[in-house]
Amino acid sequence: MMDNIKNEKYHKMALNKVRALMKLKPEKESEEGQELEMLITLIEAYEDVHVPMQASDPIAYLEYRMEQDNLKQRDLIPFIGDKTKVSKVMNRKQELSVSMIRRLSEGLNIPINFLITAGV
């Protein structure tokens, strides 16, 4: 079990483990559920210090996460919609909807506040 995220390598490992655990949908009190909660806390602490992004620019943050996780725009289709909609969002021609924000947050383990534009 990981107890510290020292660098980007460990950060990616923790994110991958969280994704795997979330697919299992563990009970909160189970060993897997406790590990999931602990990893989320570690990831948030690491990102608070090391992620060079303001929470007020969700597209910039998505671009950063796509780069970090080697994702392409097509990988966002399950969370945003068809490729045209993804393109519009990524080119800032369409804002993220509440349902898109929820799906991105759950699917990519992104804190919701990173996906909400400042002033909204």
C-alpha positions in Angstrom: 0.0 0.0 0.0 1.3 3.4 -1.0 1.8 5.9 1.9 3.4 8.8 0.0 3.5 10.2 -3.5 7.1 11.3 -4.1 7.0 12.3 -7.8 5.1 12.1 -11.0 5.8 8.4 -11.4 4.2 7.6 -8.1 1.4 10.1 -8.9 0.5 8.1 -12.1 0.7 4.9 -10.2 -1.7 6.2 -7.6 -4.1 7.4 -10.2 -4.0 4.1 -12.0 -4.7 2.3 -8.7 -7.6 4.6 -7.9 -9.1 3.9 -11.3 -8.8 0.1 -10.7 -10.3 0.4 -7.3 -13.2 2.6 -8.5 -14.1 -0.1 -11.1 -14.5 -2.5 -8.2 -17.0 -0.1 -6.4 -15.7 -1.2 -3.0 -17.7 -0.6 0.2 -16.3 2.3 2.1 -15.4 0.2 5.2 -13.7 -2.6 3.1 -9.9 -2.8 2.8 -10.2 -1.7 -0.8 -12.5 1.2 0.2 -10.1 2.4 2.8 -7.2 2.1 0.4 -9.2 4.1 -2.2 -9.9 6.9 0.3 -6.2 7.0 1.4 -5.0 7.2 -2.2 -7.4 10.0 -3.0 -6.2 12.0 0.0 -2.5 11.4 -1.1 -3.3 12.4 -4.7 -5.1 15.6 -3.7 -2.2 16.6 -1.4 0.3 15.9 -4.1 -1.7 17.8 -6.7 -2.2 20.8 -4.4 1.5 21.3 -4.4 2.7 20.0 -7.8 -0.1 20.6 -10.3 0.7 23.9 -12.0 -2.9 24.8 -12.8 -5.5 27.1 -11.6 -8.8 25.6 -10.8 -10.5 28.4 -12.8 -9.5 27.1 -16.2 -11.0 23.6 -16.7 -9.9 23.3 -20.3 -6.3 24.0 -19.4 -6.5 21.4 -16.6 -8.0 18.9 -19.0 -5.2 19.5 -21.4 -2.7 19.0 -18.6 -4.4 15.7 -17.5 -4.6 14.5 -21.1 -0.8 15.1 -21.5 0.0 13.4 -18.2 -2.2 10.4 -18.9 -1.4 10.2 -22.6 -5.0 10.7 -23.5 -6.4 11.9 -26.9 -9.5 13.9 -27.5 -11.3 10.7 -28.5 -10.7 9.4 -25.0 -12.9 12.2 -23.7 -15.9 11.1 -25.8 -17.4 8.9 -23.0 -17.4 11.9 -20.7 -18.3 14.8 -23.0 -20.1 13.3 -26.0 -19.4 12.8 -29.6 -16.1 13.9 -31.2 -17.7 17.2 -32.4 -18.8 18.1 -28.9 -15.3 17.2 -27.5 -13.7 19.4 -30.1 -16.0 22.3 -29.3 -15.3 22.0 -25.6 -11.5 21.7 -26.0 -11.5 24.7 -28.4 -13.5 26.7 -25.9 -16.5 27.1 -28.2 -18.8 25.2 -25.8 -18.7 25.2 -22.0 -18.7 22.0 -20.0 -22.2 21.1 -18.8 -23.0 19.9 -15.3 -23.4 16.3 -16.6 -20.0 16.5 -18.5 -18.3 17.8 -15.3 -19.8 14.9 -13.3 -18.7 12.3 -15.8 -15.2 13.7 -16.2 -14.8 14.0 -12.4 -15.9 10.4 -11.8 -14.3 8.9 -14.9 -10.9 10.6 -14.7 -10.8 11.2 -11.0 -10.7 15.0 -11.3 -11.8 17.1 -8.4 -15.0 18.8 -9.5 -13.7 22.3 -8.6 -11.0 21.9 -11.2 -13.8 21.6 -13.9 -15.8 24.6 -12.9 -15.1 27.9 -14.4 -14.4 30.8 -12.0 -17.4 33.0 -11.5 -19.9 30.2 -12.1 
